[in-house]
Amino acid sequence: MSRAHHAIGLRIAAVRLAALMYLVAILASAPTLAQDIPNAPVTHGLALYGAPALPKSFDHLPYANPGAPKGGTLRLGSRGGYESLNPFNSRFGDAPQLIIGNVLESLMTRSRDEPYSLYPLIAKSIEIDDAREHVTFHLDPRARFSDKTPILAADVLFSFELLKSKGRPNHRVIFPLMKSAVALDDHTVRFDLTGVKDREAPLVLADMPILSKRTTNVERFDDLDMTIPLGSGPYVISEAKSGERLALRRDPDYWARDIPSQRGLYNFDEIDVDYYRDGAALFEALKAGLIDYREETSAARWSTGYDFPAIRNGAIIKEILRPGRPTGMEGFVFNLRKGIFRDVRLREAIAMMYDFEWINANFYGGLYARTESYFGDSDYSSIGRPASAAERAFLSQFPGVVRDDILEGRWRPMQHDGSGRDRVVAKRAQALLAEAGYTVVDGRLQKNGVPVVFEIMIRDRDEERLALNFAASLKRIGVEANPRTYDEVQYQRRRQRFEYDMMIGQWLPAAVPGQEQLNRWSTASLERENSVNLAGVASPAIDATIDNLLASRTKEESIWAARALDRILLSGFYFTPLQHANAIWCAHSAAIRHPERTPLYPMFPFGFTLESWWMQKADSP
């Protein structure tokens, strides 16, 4: 070998040695399976604040009956229809939500008995550091899709990347903020959340649905797709007729049937769901014995409609349930995308004319309470509570955004005298409108020659009766509101595209306000089709307040942050609040039973498909 070749060989060897030393240094500094992240103990559960309530040794969730018999067919009814079997893309509103949990599972499962805690399911344990910047999920080696193929880290990473770009709004908002996601082995996945500054982010990850990398069609994921998905849940879809029927069959080889978080749940062999036009049709189906369960939403029907043969002979049982869940918000929502509603004083005057006292007495038998807060019946409500020093310091960055009476906790929705024609309230509304530059010409309210005329989008007779009464009240101050009924398909399409002036909107209660607020109020959600920013809100103050809420490190911080958000929303008069029941009214077949213990924080009392119920057998209690 020549000297030149020898010198080149030495240089190559030196380069290789340097590269090897650099690689060793990188590996030494990087976290590995044998090198835990500091302050990241392995744990069985995850809570938003503090530790989950149940110990590692828990046998079943508090509201489940581990001795419940398996078997039978549960017949349910649902309003409307569906056009897709994918509840996780941006068009999730077109898919039946009962697929979630029953067919498609997440890494961990939520306990409905705690404000926000998750327990093992596909992930048997987790590691998370004190700063919540790194979280590692250890998958249960037993976890299987219904075709018996194992759930691996590759499926978790696939699901994360797919939902990050094509998932629901909450996934597409928070997943891109995460620094990295890596598989440490086939059953271990680590996420780097450095800089996310959202205490809820690890829980959103834990609640992430796990889709099969092998069978999920990425190209068609955004479409209205009726392909039956491969899941890992207790049920498989046995029949799907778009807009008509959905049938589930219990998987006898369900991999997780004996793990604590699933014990005593999913007891029916089959679940058949038929789709009906509206609530009235559902009620008739119950009376005819075609469905086994119905949650009643009409106080009038609850008071006078449940006197029929099946009730009298005991075939159907009428029950009142009282879980401790907070109150959501339901009301006539103003679509601020329409220029007519831009003036907050007009919105306030319109809201003043909703005569709850007369409506509650004459329509609902006095069974309802007036909704006052976006977080009613919880510590997060601002009603009756003066702002704390922390709230005031934060809100001082946005002068004029919160009214003084709302800041001091004195504001309440307008009270009427119950006569149906309260002149004092009408005069107050007219004075506020005059102050805003509105005048009445030939009985019609107008400003700059433009009359205040709008449509109220409704979808059934219950909403129609309420909207007609509201429209009659508004006519007294010169406002022309025209209720118009749309069928369920049209209604949903217009709602998704924000093609309405006013509608009756509803926010389901959140035990702990968090990520869902982004899709309800943030500027980013304003024009995102299928978002639930029904009011068309875009406010730097609201954006900052939501960021502050998500960054809260303790429950106390989250309480004052949520109250600040509540005050801003109330000051904006984006809704005309309606009313709510302080109980859940339901009627069900005597052949099905539920545990004595009702979950404390259910979005629905027993989930979409009565997960904790069972079919009564002759020899069972």
C-alpha positions as CSV (number, residue, x, y, z in Angstrom):
1,M,0.0,0.0,0.0
2,S,1.3,3.5,-0.9
3,R,1.8,6.2,1.7
4,A,-1.0,8.2,0.1
5,H,-3.4,5.3,0.5
6,H,-2.3,4.6,4.0
7,A,-2.9,8.3,4.9
8,I,-6.4,8.2,3.4
9,G,-7.2,5.1,5.4
10,L,-6.1,6.7,8.6
11,R,-8.3,9.8,7.9
12,I,-11.3,7.5,7.2
13,A,-10.7,5.6,10.4
14,A,-10.5,8.9,12.3
15,V,-13.7,10.2,10.8
16,R,-15.5,6.9,11.6
17,L,-14.2,7.0,15.2
18,A,-15.4,10.6,15.7
19,A,-18.8,9.7,14.3
20,L,-19.0,6.7,16.6
21,M,-18.1,8.8,19.6
22,Y,-20.7,11.4,18.6
23,L,-23.3,8.7,18.3
24,V,-22.4,7.3,21.7
25,A,-22.7,10.8,23.2
26,I,-26.1,11.3,21.7
27,L,-27.4,8.0,22.9
28,A,-26.0,8.6,26.3
29,S,-27.9,11.9,26.6
30,A,-31.2,10.6,25.1
31,P,-33.9,9.0,27.2
32,T,-34.1,5.2,26.8
33,L,-36.2,2.4,28.2
34,A,-33.5,1.9,30.8
35,Q,-33.2,5.6,31.5
36,D,-36.4,7.0,32.9
37,I,-37.4,10.6,32.6
38,P,-36.8,12.3,36.0
39,N,-39.9,12.5,38.3
40,A,-41.9,10.2,36.0
41,P,-43.0,7.2,38.0
42,V,-45.0,4.4,36.4
43,T,-48.7,4.8,37.4
44,H,-52.0,3.1,36.5
45,G,-54.1,6.2,36.0
46,L,-54.1,9.9,35.1
47,A,-56.0,12.8,36.5
48,L,-56.2,16.5,35.4
49,Y,-55.3,17.6,38.9
50,G,-53.7,15.4,41.6
51,A,-54.1,11.6,41.5
52,P,-57.0,9.6,40.2
53,A,-59.4,8.5,42.9
54,L,-59.2,4.7,42.4
55,P,-56.1,2.8,43.5
56,K,-54.1,0.5,41.3
57,S,-55.9,-2.5,42.8
58,F,-59.4,-1.3,41.9
59,D,-61.7,-4.1,40.8
60,H,-64.3,-2.2,38.8
61,L,-65.6,1.4,38.3
62,P,-67.9,2.5,41.1
63,Y,-71.0,2.7,38.9
64,A,-70.5,-0.8,37.3
65,N,-72.0,-4.0,38.5
66,P,-69.3,-6.7,38.1
67,G,-72.0,-9.4,38.6
68,A,-74.3,-8.1,35.8
69,P,-75.5,-11.0,33.6
70,K,-74.6,-10.9,29.9
71,G,-77.1,-11.4,27.2
72,G,-80.2,-10.0,25.4
73,T,-80.8,-7.3,22.9
74,L,-81.1,-3.6,23.7
75,R,-83.3,-1.6,21.3
76,L,-82.6,2.1,21.2
77,G,-83.8,5.0,19.2
78,S,-81.9,8.1,18.0
79,R,-83.1,11.3,16.3
80,G,-81.9,12.1,12.8
81,G,-79.5,9.8,10.9
82,Y,-76.0,9.3,9.8
83,E,-74.0,9.1,6.6
84,S,-70.6,7.9,7.8
85,L,-69.1,5.3,10.1
86,N,-66.1,7.5,11.0
87,P,-66.7,9.6,14.1
88,F,-63.1,11.0,14.2
89,N,-62.7,13.1,11.1
90,S,-63.7,16.8,10.6
91,R,-67.2,15.5,9.6
92,F,-67.8,13.6,12.8
93,G,-71.3,15.1,13.1
94,D,-72.3,12.8,10.2
95,A,-71.4,9.7,12.1
96,P,-73.1,7.9,15.0
97,Q,-71.1,8.8,18.2
98,L,-72.0,5.5,19.8
99,I,-69.2,3.8,17.8
100,I,-66.8,5.5,20.2
101,G,-66.1,3.1,23.1
102,N,-68.3,0.4,21.8
103,V,-66.3,-0.3,18.6
104,L,-63.3,2.0,18.6
105,E,-61.3,2.3,21.8
106,S,-58.8,4.7,23.2
107,L,-55.5,4.3,25.0
108,M,-57.2,4.8,28.3
109,T,-60.8,5.0,29.4
110,R,-62.5,7.8,31.3
111,S,-64.3,7.3,34.6
112,R,-67.6,9.2,34.6
113,D,-67.5,9.3,38.4
114,E,-64.6,11.8,38.5
115,P,-64.3,15.2,36.9
116,Y,-61.5,14.1,34.6
117,S,-59.6,10.9,35.3
118,L,-58.6,8.0,33.0
119,Y,-57.7,4.4,33.7
120,P,-56.0,1.5,31.9
121,L,-57.4,0.1,28.7
122,I,-55.2,-0.4,25.6
123,A,-52.4,1.2,27.7
124,K,-51.9,-0.7,30.9
125,S,-49.8,2.0,32.5
126,I,-48.2,5.4,31.9
127,E,-45.2,7.4,33.0
128,I,-45.5,11.2,33.2
129,D,-43.2,13.8,34.7
130,D,-44.2,16.6,37.1
131,A,-44.1,19.2,34.4
132,R,-46.3,17.1,32.2
133,E,-43.9,17.5,29.3
134,H,-43.2,13.8,28.7
135,V,-45.6,11.0,28.8
136,T,-44.9,7.3,28.0
137,F,-47.7,4.8,27.4
138,H,-47.0,1.1,28.0
139,L,-49.5,-1.0,25.9
140,D,-51.1,-4.1,27.2
141,P,-49.6,-7.0,25.3
142,R,-53.1,-8.6,25.4
143,A,-54.7,-5.8,23.4
144,R,-56.2,-7.0,20.1
145,F,-58.3,-5.7,17.3
146,S,-61.5,-7.7,16.7
147,D,-59.8,-9.7,13.9
148,K,-57.3,-10.9,16.6
149,T,-54.3,-8.9,15.3
150,P,-52.3,-7.2,18.1
151,I,-52.4,-3.5,18.8
152,L,-48.8,-2.2,18.5
153,A,-46.9,1.0,19.0
154,A,-47.1,1.4,15.2
155,D,-50.9,1.6,15.4
156,V,-50.6,4.3,18.1
157,L,-48.2,6.4,16.1
158,F,-50.3,5.9,12.9
159,S,-53.4,7.1,14.7
160,F,-51.6,10.1,16.2
161,E,-50.2,11.3,12.8
162,L,-53.5,10.7,11.0
163,L,-55.6,12.5,13.6
164,K,-53.1,15.3,13.8
165,S,-53.8,16.2,10.2
166,K,-57.3,14.9,9.5
167,G,-58.9,14.3,12.9
168,R,-61.5,16.1,15.0
169,P,-60.8,19.8,15.7
170,N,-59.4,19.1,19.2
171,H,-56.9,16.7,17.7
172,R,-55.9,19.0,14.9
173,V,-55.4,21.9,17.4
174,I,-53.3,20.2,20.0
175,F,-51.5,17.3,18.4
176,P,-49.4,19.5,16.1
177,L,-48.1,21.3,19.2
178,M,-46.4,18.1,20.4
179,K,-42.7,18.0,19.8
180,S,-42.3,14.3,19.0
181,A,-43.8,10.8,19.2
182,V,-41.6,7.8,19.1
183,A,-42.0,4.0,19.6
184,L,-39.4,2.7,22.1
185,D,-40.5,-0.8,21.3
186,D,-43.6,-2.6,20.0
187,H,-45.5,-1.9,23.2
188,T,-44.1,1.5,24.3
189,V,-44.7,4.9,22.9
190,R,-43.3,8.2,24.2
191,F,-44.6,11.7,23.5
192,D,-42.6,14.9,24.0
193,L,-45.0,17.7,25.0
194,T,-42.3,20.3,25.8
195,G,-43.7,23.8,25.3
196,V,-47.3,22.8,24.8
197,K,-48.4,24.5,28.1
198,D,-51.6,22.7,28.4
199,R,-52.2,20.5,31.4
200,E,-55.0,18.6,29.6
201,A,-52.7,17.6,26.7
202,P,-51.6,14.2,28.3
203,L,-55.3,13.4,28.9
204,V,-56.2,14.2,25.3
205,L,-53.5,11.8,24.2
206,A,-54.7,9.1,26.6
207,D,-58.2,9.6,25.2
208,M,-57.0,9.2,21.6
209,P,-58.7,6.5,19.6
210,I,-56.5,3.8,18.3
211,L,-57.1,2.9,14.7
212,S,-55.7,0.0,12.7
213,K,-52.7,1.0,10.6
214,R,-53.3,-2.0,8.4
215,T,-56.9,-1.5,7.6
216,T,-57.6,2.3,7.9
217,N,-57.9,4.0,4.5
218,V,-55.9,7.2,4.9
219,E,-57.0,8.6,1.5
220,R,-60.7,8.3,2.3
221,F,-60.4,9.3,5.9
222,D,-61.9,12.8,5.2
223,D,-64.8,11.3,3.2
224,L,-68.3,10.3,4.2
225,D,-67.4,6.7,4.4
226,M,-69.7,3.8,5.2
227,T,-66.8,1.2,5.5
228,I,-67.2,-0.7,8.7
229,P,-64.1,0.2,10.8
230,L,-61.9,-2.4,12.5
231,G,-61.9,-1.7,16.2
232,S,-60.8,-3.3,19.5
233,G,-63.9,-2.6,21.5
234,P,-66.5,-4.9,23.0
235,Y,-68.8,-4.7,19.9
236,V,-68.5,-5.1,16.2
237,I,-70.8,-3.4,13.7
238,S,-73.0,-6.2,12.3
239,E,-75.3,-4.0,10.2
240,A,-75.3,-0.4,9.0
241,K,-78.1,1.2,6.9
242,S,-77.4,4.9,6.5
243,G,-79.9,7.0,8.2
244,E,-82.1,4.0,9.2
245,R,-80.4,1.5,11.5
246,L,-77.2,0.5,13.2
247,A,-76.7,-2.9,14.8
248,L,-73.9,-3.9,17.1
249,R,-73.0,-7.5,18.1
250,R,-70.9,-8.2,21.3
251,D,-67.5,-9.8,20.5
252,P,-67.4,-13.0,22.6
253,D,-63.6,-12.9,22.4
254,Y,-63.3,-9.2,23.4
255,W,-59.7,-8.9,24.7
256,A,-60.5,-6.5,27.6
257,R,-63.6,-8.1,29.1
258,D,-61.9,-9.0,32.4
259,I,-59.8,-5.9,33.0
260,P,-61.0,-3.7,35.9
261,S,-62.1,-0.6,33.8
262,Q,-64.4,-2.8,31.7
263,R,-65.7,-5.2,34.3
264,G,-69.5,-5.2,34.6
265,L,-69.9,-3.0,31.5
266,Y,-71.1,-3.8,27.9
267,N,-73.5,-6.5,29.0
268,F,-76.0,-6.8,26.1
269,D,-75.3,-9.3,23.3
270,E,-76.8,-7.0,20.7
271,I,-77.6,-3.3,20.4
272,D,-80.0,-2.3,17.7
273,V,-80.4,1.5,17.0
274,D,-83.2,2.8,14.8
275,Y,-83.3,6.4,13.6
276,Y,-86.4,8.6,13.9
277,R,-87.4,12.0,12.6
278,D,-87.7,13.8,15.9
279,G,-88.4,13.6,19.7
280,A,-92.1,13.1,19.1
281,A,-91.5,10.1,16.9
282,L,-89.1,8.6,19.5
283,F,-91.8,9.0,22.2
284,E,-94.3,7.1,20.0
285,A,-91.7,4.4,19.5
286,L,-91.4,4.0,23.3
287,K,-95.2,3.9,23.8
288,A,-95.4,1.2,21.1
289,G,-92.7,-0.9,22.7
290,L,-90.2,-0.5,19.9
291,I,-87.4,0.9,22.0
292,D,-86.2,0.1,25.5
293,Y,-85.0,3.5,26.8
294,R,-85.7,7.2,26.3
295,E,-84.4,10.2,28.0
296,E,-87.1,12.9,28.0
297,T,-86.2,16.5,27.2
298,S,-89.7,18.0,27.2
299,A,-91.1,19.0,30.7
300,A,-94.6,19.2,29.3
301,R,-94.5,15.7,27.9
302,W,-92.9,14.4,31.1
303,S,-95.7,16.0,33.2
304,T,-98.6,14.9,31.1
305,G,-97.6,12.4,28.4
306,Y,-96.5,9.4,30.4
307,D,-100.0,8.0,31.2
308,F,-100.3,5.2,28.7
309,P,-100.9,1.4,29.0
310,A,-97.3,0.3,29.2
311,I,-96.6,2.7,32.1
312,R,-99.8,1.6,33.9
313,N,-99.1,-2.2,33.6
314,G,-95.5,-1.8,34.6
315,A,-93.9,-2.8,31.3
316,I,-92.2,0.6,31.2
317,I,-90.7,2.3,34.2
318,K,-90.5,6.0,34.7
319,E,-87.5,7.3,36.7
320,I,-85.9,10.5,37.9
321,L,-82.2,10.4,38.3
322,R,-80.1,13.1,40.0
323,P,-76.3,12.9,39.2
324,G,-74.1,15.7,40.3
325,R,-73.2,16.9,36.8
326,P,-72.9,20.6,36.1
327,T,-75.3,22.5,33.9
328,G,-74.4,23.2,30.3
329,M,-75.7,26.1,28.2
330,E,-78.7,26.0,26.0
331,G,-80.2,29.0,24.4
332,F,-81.1,31.0,21.3
333,V,-77.7,31.7,19.8
334,F,-76.9,34.8,17.7
335,N,-74.8,34.1,14.7
336,L,-72.4,37.1,14.7
337,R,-71.2,36.2,11.2
338,K,-74.4,38.0,10.2
339,G,-73.9,41.8,10.4
340,I,-77.4,42.3,12.0
341,F,-76.2,41.0,15.3
342,R,-72.9,42.9,15.7
343,D,-74.2,45.4,18.3
344,V,-74.0,43.8,21.8
345,R,-76.8,46.2,22.9
346,L,-79.2,44.7,20.3
347,R,-78.3,41.2,21.5
348,E,-78.9,42.1,25.1
349,A,-82.2,43.8,24.4
350,I,-83.4,40.7,22.4
351,A,-82.3,38.4,25.3
352,M,-84.2,40.6,27.8
353,M,-87.5,39.7,26.0
354,Y,-87.3,36.0,26.6
355,D,-90.1,35.5,29.2
356,F,-88.8,32.5,31.2
357,E,-91.3,32.9,34.0
358,W,-94.4,32.7,31.7
359,I,-92.9,29.9,29.6
360,N,-91.9,27.8,32.6
361,A,-95.3,28.1,34.2
362,N,-97.4,27.6,31.0
363,F,-95.3,25.2,28.9
364,Y,-93.3,23.2,31.5
365,G,-95.4,23.1,34.7
366,G,-92.7,25.0,36.6
367,L,-90.2,22.1,36.3
368,Y,-87.3,24.0,34.9
369,A,-84.7,26.4,36.4
370,R,-83.3,29.3,34.4
371,T,-79.9,28.8,33.0
372,E,-77.6,31.7,34.1
373,S,-74.0,30.6,33.5
374,Y,-72.0,28.7,30.9
375,F,-70.7,26.5,33.8
376,G,-73.8,26.5,36.0
377,D,-74.1,24.4,39.1
378,S,-70.4,24.1,39.5
379,D,-67.4,25.9,41.1
380,Y,-66.6,27.3,37.7
381,S,-69.6,29.5,37.5
382,S,-69.2,33.3,38.1
383,I,-72.9,33.8,39.0
384,G,-73.2,35.3,42.5
385,R,-69.4,35.4,42.9
386,P,-67.5,38.7,42.8
387,A,-64.3,38.4,40.7
388,S,-61.2,37.4,42.7
389,A,-58.0,39.4,42.8
390,A,-56.4,37.0,40.3
391,E,-59.4,37.3,37.9
392,R,-59.3,41.1,38.2
393,A,-55.6,41.3,37.5
394,F,-56.0,39.1,34.4
395,L,-59.1,40.9,33.1
396,S,-57.4,44.3,33.6
397,Q,-55.5,43.5,30.4
398,F,-58.8,43.8,28.5
399,P,-60.6,46.9,29.7
400,G,-64.3,47.1,29.0
401,V,-64.6,43.5,28.1
402,V,-66.5,42.5,31.3
403,R,-69.4,44.6,32.6
404,D,-69.2,45.9,36.1
405,D,-72.3,44.0,37.3
406,I,-71.0,40.8,35.8
407,L,-67.5,41.4,37.4
408,E,-69.2,41.8,40.8
409,G,-71.4,38.7,40.3
410,R,-74.6,40.7,40.5
411,W,-75.9,40.1,36.9
412,R,-78.9,37.7,36.3
413,P,-81.0,37.1,33.2
414,M,-84.0,39.5,33.1
415,Q,-86.9,38.4,35.3
416,H,-90.5,39.0,34.0
417,D,-93.6,39.3,36.1
418,G,-95.1,36.1,34.7
419,S,-98.0,37.9,32.9
420,G,-96.6,37.2,29.4
421,R,-96.6,41.0,28.7
422,D,-94.3,42.6,31.2
423,R,-94.3,46.3,30.2
424,V,-91.4,47.2,32.5
425,V,-89.1,44.8,30.7
426,A,-90.2,46.0,27.3
427,K,-89.5,49.6,28.2
428,R,-86.0,48.7,29.5
429,A,-85.3,46.9,26.2
430,Q,-86.6,49.8,24.2
431,A,-84.5,52.3,26.1
432,L,-81.4,50.2,25.5
433,L,-82.1,50.1,21.8
434,A,-82.7,53.8,21.6
435,E,-79.3,54.4,23.3
436,A,-77.8,52.2,20.5
437,G,-79.4,54.3,17.8
438,Y,-82.3,52.0,16.9
439,T,-85.8,53.5,16.1
440,V,-89.2,52.0,15.5
441,V,-90.8,53.0,12.2
442,D,-94.3,51.7,11.4
443,G,-93.9,49.1,14.2
444,R,-90.6,47.8,12.9
445,L,-87.2,48.3,14.7
446,Q,-84.5,49.6,12.4
447,K,-81.2,51.3,12.3
448,N,-79.9,53.4,9.4
449,G,-83.0,52.3,7.4
450,V,-82.3,48.6,7.8
451,P,-85.0,46.7,9.7
452,V,-84.2,44.1,12.3
453,V,-85.5,41.0,10.6
454,F,-84.0,37.5,11.0
455,E,-84.9,33.8,10.8
456,I,-84.8,31.3,13.7
457,M,-83.8,27.8,12.5
458,I,-85.6,25.0,14.2
459,R,-86.1,21.3,13.7
460,D,-89.1,20.0,15.7
461,R,-92.4,21.0,17.3
462,D,-90.9,21.5,20.8
463,E,-88.4,24.1,19.4
464,E,-91.2,25.6,17.2
465,R,-93.4,26.3,20.2
466,L,-90.6,28.0,22.1
467,A,-89.5,30.0,19.0
468,L,-93.0,31.2,18.3
469,N,-93.4,32.5,21.8
470,F,-90.1,34.2,21.7
471,A,-90.9,35.8,18.3
472,A,-94.2,37.1,19.7
473,S,-92.3,38.7,22.6
474,L,-89.8,40.3,20.2
475,K,-92.5,41.8,18.1
476,R,-93.5,44.0,21.0
477,I,-90.2,45.9,20.6
478,G,-90.4,45.9,16.8
479,V,-88.1,42.9,16.1
480,E,-89.3,40.5,13.4
481,A,-88.1,37.0,14.1
482,N,-89.4,34.2,11.8
483,P,-89.1,30.6,13.0
484,R,-88.6,28.1,10.2
485,T,-88.5,24.3,10.5
486,Y,-85.9,22.3,8.6
487,D,-85.7,18.5,8.4
488,E,-82.8,16.9,10.3
489,V,-80.5,16.5,7.3
490,Q,-81.0,20.1,6.2
491,Y,-80.7,21.4,9.7
492,Q,-77.4,19.6,10.3
493,R,-76.0,20.8,7.0
494,R,-76.9,24.4,7.7
495,R,-75.5,24.2,11.3
496,Q,-72.2,22.8,10.1
497,R,-71.8,25.6,7.5
498,F,-73.2,28.3,9.8
499,E,-76.0,29.0,7.4
500,Y,-78.5,30.5,9.9
501,D,-79.3,33.7,11.7
502,M,-80.4,32.3,15.0
503,M,-80.8,28.7,16.3
504,I,-81.2,26.9,19.5
505,G,-77.7,25.9,20.4
506,Q,-76.6,23.6,23.2
507,W,-73.3,23.1,25.0
508,L,-73.1,19.8,26.9
509,P,-71.7,20.2,30.4
510,A,-68.0,19.9,31.1
511,A,-67.1,18.6,34.6
512,V,-63.9,20.6,34.2
513,P,-63.8,23.3,31.4
514,G,-60.8,22.7,29.2
515,Q,-59.9,21.8,25.6
516,E,-63.5,21.8,24.4
517,Q,-63.6,25.6,24.9
518,L,-61.2,26.1,21.9
519,N,-63.7,24.6,19.5
520,R,-66.5,26.6,21.0
521,W,-65.1,30.1,21.3
522,S,-61.6,30.5,19.8
523,T,-60.9,32.7,16.8
524,A,-59.3,29.7,15.1
525,S,-62.7,27.9,15.2
526,L,-64.6,30.8,13.6
527,E,-64.8,29.6,10.0
528,R,-63.8,26.0,10.6
529,E,-66.7,24.0,9.1
530,N,-68.3,21.7,11.7
531,S,-66.8,23.5,14.6
532,V,-69.2,24.3,17.4
533,N,-68.4,28.1,17.5
534,L,-72.1,28.5,16.8
535,A,-72.1,32.2,17.8
536,G,-69.3,33.2,15.4
537,V,-67.2,34.6,18.3
538,A,-63.7,36.0,17.6
539,S,-62.2,37.9,20.5
540,P,-58.5,38.3,21.6
541,A,-59.7,38.4,25.2
542,I,-61.5,35.1,24.9
543,D,-58.5,33.5,23.1
544,A,-56.1,34.7,25.9
545,T,-58.5,33.5,28.6
546,I,-58.8,30.0,27.1
547,D,-55.0,29.8,26.9
548,N,-54.8,30.9,30.5
549,L,-57.4,28.2,31.4
550,L,-55.5,25.5,29.6
551,A,-52.2,26.5,31.2
552,S,-53.6,26.4,34.8
553,R,-51.5,24.2,37.1
554,T,-53.9,23.7,39.9
555,K,-57.7,23.3,40.4
556,E,-57.8,26.7,42.1
557,E,-56.1,28.3,39.1
558,S,-58.5,26.6,36.7
559,I,-61.5,27.8,38.7
560,W,-60.7,31.5,38.5
561,A,-59.6,31.2,34.9
562,A,-63.0,29.5,34.0
563,R,-64.9,32.2,35.9
564,A,-63.1,34.9,33.9
565,L,-64.1,33.1,30.7
566,D,-67.7,32.9,32.0
567,R,-67.8,36.6,32.7
568,I,-66.5,37.5,29.2
569,L,-69.0,35.2,27.5
570,L,-71.9,36.6,29.6
571,S,-70.8,40.2,28.9
572,G,-70.9,39.4,25.1
573,F,-74.6,38.2,25.2
574,Y,-73.9,35.6,22.6
575,F,-76.8,33.5,23.8
576,T,-80.3,34.1,25.1
577,P,-80.1,31.5,27.9
578,L,-83.1,29.2,28.2
579,Q,-83.7,26.7,31.0
580,H,-82.6,23.4,32.3
581,A,-83.8,20.5,34.5
582,N,-82.1,19.7,37.7
583,A,-82.7,16.0,37.1
584,I,-82.5,13.4,34.3
585,W,-86.0,12.2,33.3
586,C,-86.0,8.7,31.7
587,A,-88.3,5.9,30.9
588,H,-87.2,2.4,30.1
589,S,-88.4,-1.2,29.7
590,A,-88.8,-3.1,32.9
591,A,-86.7,-5.9,31.3
592,I,-83.5,-3.8,31.6
593,R,-81.9,-2.7,34.9
594,H,-79.1,-0.4,36.0
595,P,-76.8,-0.3,39.1
596,E,-78.1,1.7,42.1
597,R,-75.0,4.0,41.7
598,T,-75.4,6.7,39.1
599,P,-72.1,8.2,37.8
600,L,-71.4,11.7,39.3
601,Y,-70.3,13.4,36.1
602,P,-71.9,11.8,33.1
603,M,-72.3,13.7,29.8
604,F,-75.2,11.4,29.4
605,P,-76.5,9.4,32.4
606,F,-75.4,6.0,31.2
607,G,-73.4,6.7,28.0
608,F,-74.7,6.3,24.5
609,T,-75.7,2.7,24.8
610,L,-76.4,2.2,28.5
611,E,-73.0,0.6,29.1
612,S,-73.6,-0.3,32.7
613,W,-77.1,-1.7,32.3
614,W,-78.1,-5.3,31.7
615,M,-81.0,-7.5,30.6
616,Q,-83.0,-8.8,33.5
617,K,-83.2,-12.6,33.8
618,A,-85.8,-14.6,35.7
619,D,-83.2,-15.8,38.3
620,S,-81.3,-12.5,38.7
621,P,-82.1,-9.7,41.2
